[in-house]
């Protein structure tokens, strides 16, 4: 798939957010704001670790950081980011780092899309609960 085709892919799978909303308890803080906020708070350090590991050829560091991002991104519906993280995790596990730096840069660009989309989802979710 070319870069243009990838742009048409949603950064966040809204069906995942819908499933999260079904867990919302009356009177509790907004679940999308809570879960999304945690992702936005902790993911920059994971992205930084992935970038550093890819640049330094640190296979084990890449595997660990990408594994962590893979799980948390899937939880907030960032399925493409999760798949990209899985690919980097596998590269680290196999210790075949050819192209890891370029893949990490693409992951970072996708992460920017996810952040923008997730921030909008959080804003919308909290606005509708007021």
N, C-alpha and C positions, 0 to 999 in steps of 0.2 A: 504494500500500500504506500502511496506517495504521501509526502508531507501535507499536501492540500486535502487529501482524503481523511487524514488523521484529524484535522481540525474540525471536521463535522462530527466527530465522536464527542459525546458529552463528557465533561470532566468528572461529573458526579452522576452516579446511577440513582435516580430519584426513587426507584423502587426500594432500595436499601434504606433510604431516609424514611420512606413510608412505613417500612417494617419497624424502624426505631420508634417512630411516632406512636405506633400501636402499643408500645411498652410504657408510654407516658402515663403517669399516675396523676390524678387530680390533686392540685395543690403543690406538686413537686416542681422544682425548677425545670425550665424547658429542656427536654432531653437532647434536642438537636444542638442547642447552644452549649450544653454541658459536654457532650461527646465531641462535637465539632471544635469547641474551644480547647479541649485537651489535645486534640490532634494538632491544631494550629500552634499551641504552646510548645509541644514536644517535637514536632516534626522537623523544624529547622536544624536542630542538632543532628538528627538522623541524616538529613540531606548533606550537611557539612561533613559528616563522617564518611558518607558514601563518596563524595567528591574527593576528599583527602585520600581515602584508601585507593580509589581508582588512579589518582595522580601518582601515588607512591608505589603502585603495584602490590599493595597489601591485600592479598587474597582473603586471608582470615578476617581482617577488618571489614572488607567489602561484604563478605558473606554475612557477618553478624549484623551490620548496619542495615543492609538490604532486607534481611529477614525481618527485622523489627518494623521497618517501614512497610513491608509487604502486608503484614497482618493489620496494622493500624489503618492503613489506607483502604483496605477492603472493608473494614468496619464502618468507615464513613461513606462508603459507596464510590470511592475513587478506584474503580476497577482497572482502568488502564494503567494508572500509577502502580497499582499492586502487581499487575502482570510484568511491568517493566522492572520492578523491584525483584520479582521472582527470577527474572532472567539474570540480573546482576548477582543475586544470591547464588545461583547455580554456577555462574562464572567463577565466583570466589571459591565455592565448594570444590570445583574441578581444578582450580588453580590455573585455569586458562584465561589469562587477562587480556588477550588480544582484543582491542576495540572497547575495553571497559571504560576508558576515559570518555570516548565519544558517546557511549550509551549512558554514562552518568550525566553528561551534559544534556542529552535529550530528556532524561528523567527529571532533571532540574527544571527544564522548560515546562514539562507536563505538570510538575509540582506547582509552578506559578499559576497555571490554569486552574488547578484544583483549589488553591488558596482563594483565588478570586471567586470561584463558584461557591465554595463552602462559606465564605464570608457573606455572600448574598443570601444563601440558604438560611444561615443563622439569623441574619437581619430580618428576613421575611418571617421566619418561624417565631421569633420573639415579638414581632409587630402584631402578628395575628392572635397571639395569646393575651395581649393587653386589653 
